[in-house]
Amino acid sequence: MLNEKTIVFLGAGSMAESMISGMIQAGKVPANQIIVTNRSNRERLQELKKNYGVRITSLEDIPYQEADLFILAMKPKGASDALSSIKDQLNKEQVVISVLAGISTGFMEERLNAGQQVIRVMPNTSSMIQESATAMSPGKHTKMDHVLDVKELLECMGKVYVIEEEQMDVFTGLAGSGPAYFYYLMEHMESVGKKNGMDEEVVREIVAQTIYGAAKMIMENDETPAELRENVTSPNGTTAAGLDALAQYNGGKAIAQAVNHALNRSKEISEELEGVLVPS
């Protein structure tokens, strides 16, 4: 049961905070069973303790025997050192989870003791409000009951999709980085509203509600995005004019390239780490 699990975050950045917030809001993991540590930023740890009631510790004082799940939430370049530091402290019933772009199940398995259970996870920052699209891919030694436990944990933060490891890079491009694309779109829509005299707070709410409504239409209807777009596009109307501008300025290509560049960068991170770092 989740309320009996102890979770250790190795790293205390924005992704760790988003996940912690989602877990606590869902009410399934008590704050005192979430432990957070990082390499040196004690002030950041104190901030998380104050805001969420979690426990904090130094790397040297991690209560290994108490923990069930270890979540790697530092920058990807720090993953190899982190895995080396915990390798000989783990038992085979504990699960190591990567939420880092480019850190695969194979990368973790090579740097931990044989048979260690690992899972690669890719949430996004909407975890903070329990609306993440999160993917997970278990390692070759991970038991099904632990897969189900981790899936239940991630469902505290939104919807969860179990996918193959090979699909993780494209998922990263679509959903891991995806919220930023929509924020970028909103920035530009807002700027037009403000330039035309609308109040900043009002136009922000209008744009957000518009995106929310469009997403909800997709979630609650069987029609494809293309069909829904066609349904609201009258010949020579305002929507047609807007879509013509998107086509003229290669808006569709820009969106596709954003996803492609993000997924390619995820692959590059894996290749860089595998090429530079020697397995422990």
C-alpha positions as CSV (number, residue, x, y, z in Angstrom):
1,M,0.0,0.0,0.0
2,L,1.2,3.5,-0.9
3,N,0.7,4.9,2.6
4,E,3.2,2.4,3.8
5,K,5.9,3.2,1.3
6,T,8.9,5.4,2.0
7,I,10.2,7.4,-1.0
8,V,13.6,9.0,-1.2
9,F,14.2,11.8,-3.8
10,L,17.8,12.2,-4.8
11,G,17.6,15.7,-6.1
12,A,15.4,18.6,-5.1
13,G,14.7,20.6,-8.3
14,S,11.5,21.6,-10.0
15,M,10.6,18.1,-11.1
16,A,11.0,16.7,-7.6
17,E,8.9,19.5,-6.2
18,S,6.2,18.9,-8.8
19,M,6.0,15.2,-8.0
20,I,6.1,15.8,-4.2
21,S,3.2,18.3,-4.5
22,G,1.1,15.9,-6.5
23,M,1.7,13.0,-4.1
24,I,0.8,15.1,-1.1
25,Q,-2.3,16.7,-2.7
26,A,-3.5,13.2,-3.6
27,G,-3.3,12.2,0.0
28,K,-2.0,8.8,-0.6
29,V,1.6,9.3,0.6
30,P,2.1,10.9,4.0
31,A,4.6,13.8,3.9
32,N,6.7,12.2,6.6
33,Q,7.3,9.2,4.3
34,I,8.9,11.4,1.7
35,I,12.6,12.1,2.2
36,V,14.5,14.6,0.0
37,T,18.2,15.1,-0.3
38,N,20.6,16.8,-2.7
39,R,24.3,17.3,-3.1
40,S,24.8,20.7,-1.4
41,N,21.8,23.1,-1.5
42,R,20.6,23.0,2.1
43,E,18.5,26.1,1.7
44,R,16.5,24.4,-1.1
45,L,15.9,21.4,1.2
46,Q,14.6,23.6,4.0
47,E,12.3,25.3,1.5
48,L,10.7,21.9,0.6
49,K,10.4,20.9,4.2
50,K,8.6,24.2,5.1
51,N,6.3,24.0,2.1
52,Y,5.3,20.3,2.1
53,G,6.3,18.9,5.5
54,V,8.7,16.3,3.9
55,R,11.8,15.0,5.7
56,I,15.2,16.2,4.5
57,T,18.6,14.6,5.0
58,S,22.2,14.7,3.7
59,L,23.5,12.2,1.2
60,E,25.5,10.6,3.9
61,D,22.5,10.1,6.2
62,I,20.0,8.6,3.8
63,P,18.0,5.9,5.8
64,Y,18.5,3.1,3.2
65,Q,16.9,0.4,5.2
66,E,13.7,2.4,5.6
67,A,13.3,3.2,1.9
68,D,11.2,1.4,-0.7
69,L,11.7,3.7,-3.7
70,F,14.6,5.9,-4.8
71,I,13.8,8.6,-7.3
72,L,16.7,10.1,-9.3
73,A,15.7,13.7,-9.8
74,M,19.0,15.5,-10.2
75,K,20.5,16.7,-13.5
76,P,21.2,13.8,-15.9
77,K,25.0,14.4,-15.7
78,G,24.8,13.6,-12.0
79,A,23.0,10.3,-12.4
80,S,26.1,8.0,-12.7
81,D,27.7,9.4,-9.5
82,A,24.3,9.1,-7.7
83,L,23.9,5.5,-8.8
84,S,27.5,4.6,-7.7
85,S,26.9,6.2,-4.3
86,I,23.8,4.1,-3.6
87,K,24.7,0.9,-5.4
88,D,26.0,-1.1,-2.5
89,Q,23.4,0.2,0.0
90,L,20.4,-1.3,-1.9
91,N,18.6,-4.6,-1.5
92,K,16.9,-6.3,-4.4
93,E,13.4,-5.4,-3.2
94,Q,14.1,-1.7,-3.5
95,V,13.3,0.1,-6.8
96,V,15.3,2.8,-8.4
97,I,13.4,5.2,-10.6
98,S,14.8,7.7,-13.1
99,V,12.7,10.7,-14.0
100,L,15.6,12.1,-16.0
101,A,15.7,12.7,-19.8
102,G,18.1,10.2,-21.4
103,I,18.6,8.0,-18.3
104,S,17.3,4.6,-19.5
105,T,16.6,1.4,-17.6
106,G,19.8,-0.1,-19.2
107,F,21.9,2.8,-18.0
108,M,20.7,2.2,-14.4
109,E,21.0,-1.5,-14.6
110,E,24.6,-1.3,-15.8
111,R,25.6,0.9,-12.9
112,L,23.8,-1.0,-10.1
113,N,24.2,-4.5,-8.8
114,A,22.9,-7.4,-10.9
115,G,19.2,-7.9,-10.6
116,Q,18.4,-4.5,-9.2
117,Q,14.9,-3.4,-9.9
118,V,14.6,-0.1,-12.0
119,I,11.9,1.8,-13.7
120,R,12.3,4.7,-16.1
121,V,9.6,7.4,-15.7
122,M,8.9,10.6,-17.6
123,P,6.4,12.9,-15.9
124,N,5.9,16.6,-16.7
125,T,5.5,19.6,-14.4
126,S,1.7,19.3,-14.4
127,S,2.4,16.7,-11.7
128,M,2.1,19.7,-9.3
129,I,-1.7,19.9,-10.0
130,Q,-2.2,16.2,-10.5
131,E,-2.6,16.6,-14.3
132,S,0.6,15.1,-15.6
133,A,0.9,12.8,-18.6
134,T,3.4,10.4,-17.3
135,A,5.1,7.4,-19.0
136,M,6.8,4.5,-17.3
137,S,9.0,1.7,-18.6
138,P,10.1,-1.1,-16.2
139,G,13.6,-2.7,-16.3
140,K,14.1,-6.4,-17.1
141,H,14.4,-7.4,-13.4
142,T,11.4,-5.4,-12.1
143,K,8.6,-7.4,-10.5
144,M,5.0,-6.8,-11.6
145,D,3.8,-6.0,-8.1
146,H,6.4,-3.2,-7.9
147,V,5.4,-2.0,-11.4
148,L,1.8,-1.7,-10.1
149,D,2.9,0.1,-6.9
150,V,4.8,2.7,-8.9
151,K,2.0,3.1,-11.4
152,E,-0.4,3.7,-8.5
153,L,2.1,6.3,-7.1
154,L,2.4,8.1,-10.4
155,E,-1.4,8.1,-10.8
156,C,-1.4,10.5,-7.8
157,M,0.0,13.0,-10.3
158,G,-2.2,12.4,-13.3
159,K,-2.6,9.8,-16.1
160,V,0.0,7.1,-16.5
161,Y,1.0,5.2,-19.7
162,V,3.1,2.1,-19.6
163,I,5.2,2.1,-22.7
164,E,8.3,0.4,-24.2
165,E,11.7,1.8,-23.4
166,E,12.2,2.6,-27.1
167,Q,9.2,5.0,-27.0
168,M,10.5,7.1,-24.1
169,D,12.4,9.6,-26.3
170,V,9.4,10.4,-28.4
171,F,7.2,10.6,-25.2
172,T,9.8,13.0,-23.8
173,G,9.4,15.2,-26.9
174,L,5.6,15.1,-26.8
175,A,4.7,15.2,-23.1
176,G,7.8,15.6,-21.0
177,S,8.6,18.9,-22.8
178,G,5.1,19.4,-24.1
179,P,3.8,21.9,-21.5
180,A,6.5,24.4,-22.4
181,Y,5.2,24.4,-26.0
182,F,1.7,25.4,-24.8
183,Y,3.1,28.1,-22.5
184,Y,5.0,29.5,-25.5
185,L,1.8,29.5,-27.6
186,M,0.0,31.2,-24.7
187,E,2.6,33.9,-24.4
188,H,2.1,34.9,-28.0
189,M,-1.7,34.8,-27.9
190,E,-1.6,36.9,-24.7
191,S,0.7,39.5,-26.3
192,V,-1.9,40.1,-29.1
193,G,-4.7,40.5,-26.6
194,K,-2.7,43.0,-24.6
195,K,-1.6,45.0,-27.7
196,N,-5.3,45.3,-28.5
197,G,-6.2,46.8,-25.1
198,M,-7.2,43.7,-23.1
199,D,-6.4,43.5,-19.4
200,E,-3.4,41.1,-18.8
201,E,-5.1,38.9,-16.2
202,V,-8.3,38.7,-18.3
203,V,-6.6,37.8,-21.5
204,R,-4.5,35.1,-19.7
205,E,-7.6,33.5,-18.3
206,I,-9.3,33.6,-21.7
207,V,-6.4,31.9,-23.4
208,A,-6.0,29.3,-20.7
209,Q,-9.7,28.5,-20.8
210,T,-9.6,28.2,-24.6
211,I,-6.8,25.7,-24.5
212,Y,-8.4,23.8,-21.6
213,G,-11.7,23.7,-23.5
214,A,-10.0,22.4,-26.7
215,A,-8.2,19.7,-24.7
216,K,-11.4,18.6,-23.0
217,M,-13.1,18.4,-26.4
218,I,-10.4,15.9,-27.5
219,M,-10.7,13.9,-24.3
220,E,-14.5,13.7,-24.4
221,N,-15.2,13.1,-28.1
222,D,-14.3,10.4,-30.6
223,E,-13.4,12.9,-33.3
224,T,-9.8,13.4,-34.3
225,P,-8.1,16.8,-33.9
226,A,-8.3,17.3,-37.7
227,E,-12.0,16.6,-37.6
228,L,-12.6,19.0,-34.8
229,R,-10.6,21.7,-36.5
230,E,-12.6,21.2,-39.7
231,N,-15.8,21.4,-37.8
232,V,-15.0,24.9,-36.5
233,T,-13.6,26.3,-39.7
234,S,-16.1,28.1,-41.9
235,P,-14.9,29.1,-45.4
236,N,-13.6,32.6,-45.5
237,G,-14.3,33.0,-41.8
238,T,-12.1,34.2,-38.9
239,T,-10.8,30.7,-38.0
240,A,-9.9,30.0,-41.6
241,A,-8.0,33.3,-41.7
242,G,-6.0,32.3,-38.6
243,L,-5.3,28.8,-39.9
244,D,-4.2,30.3,-43.3
245,A,-1.6,32.4,-41.3
246,L,-0.4,29.3,-39.5
247,A,0.1,27.5,-42.8
248,Q,1.8,30.6,-44.3
249,Y,4.3,30.8,-41.5
250,N,4.8,27.1,-41.2
251,G,3.2,26.8,-37.8
252,G,2.5,23.1,-38.2
253,K,6.1,22.4,-39.2
254,A,7.3,24.4,-36.2
255,I,5.3,22.3,-33.8
256,A,6.5,19.1,-35.3
257,Q,10.1,20.3,-35.2
258,A,9.7,21.2,-31.6
259,V,8.8,17.6,-30.7
260,N,11.5,16.2,-33.0
261,H,14.2,18.4,-31.6
262,A,13.2,17.5,-28.0
263,L,13.2,13.7,-28.7
264,N,16.5,13.9,-30.6
265,R,18.0,15.8,-27.6
266,S,16.8,13.1,-25.3
267,K,18.6,10.5,-27.5
268,E,21.7,12.7,-27.6
269,I,21.8,12.9,-23.8
270,S,21.7,9.1,-23.6
271,E,24.5,8.8,-26.1
272,E,26.6,11.5,-24.4
273,L,26.3,9.8,-21.0
274,E,26.9,6.3,-22.4
275,G,29.9,7.6,-24.3
276,V,31.6,9.6,-21.6
277,L,30.8,7.7,-18.4
278,V,32.2,4.3,-17.7
279,P,29.8,1.9,-15.9
280,S,30.7,1.3,-12.3
